[in-house]
Amino acid sequence: MSPETGSDASLRLDKWLWHARFFKTRSRSAEVVSGGHVRVNARPVSKASFAVRPGDTLTFAQGRTIRVVRIVGIADRRGPAAEAQALYDDLSPPAEPTFKEAGAPTAERGRINRKDRRAGRLSKQGPLD
């Protein structure tokens, strides 16, 4: 079950996205394509039956990220993840690091006690209060 890489090999776009495990179901991949959210070689495609071949570049949104992949092979079945990753080269830009929001105190100090609570209350008051 090795991926086909010949120039005559082609597969429906929605099937290829499902085989490559970008979407959990084929109907979900068809919805994304039909919604016009996929570009093949920088051209918008809105038909799930569009034939893709090795060498084509796909651009689509997956969650909150934009994926850019080049098709390397066509599979005849939806195989395991390792087999699916061999079907494409990921050209997506690296994800930007997310920063932890400042807010809730960390649990290093443990539960706040009476002394700490009073110290916090006094530090919030002005000099004349």
HELIX and SHEET records of a PDB file:
HELIX    1   1 LEU A   13  HIS A   19  1                                   7    
HELIX    2   2 ARG A   26  SER A   34  1                                   9    
HELIX    3   3 ALA A   81  GLN A   85  1                                   5    
HELIX    4   4 ARG A  114  LYS A  124  1                                  11    
SHEET    1   A 2 LEU A  11  ARG A  12  0                                        
SHEET    2   A 2 ALA A  51  VAL A  52 -1                                        
SHEET    1   B 5 ARG A  43  VAL A  45  0                                        
SHEET    2   B 5 VAL A  38  VAL A  40 -1                                        
SHEET    3   B 5 THR A  57  GLN A  62 -1                                        
SHEET    4   B 5 THR A  65  ILE A  71 -1                                        
SHEET    5   B 5 TYR A  88  ASP A  90 -1                                        
END                                                                             
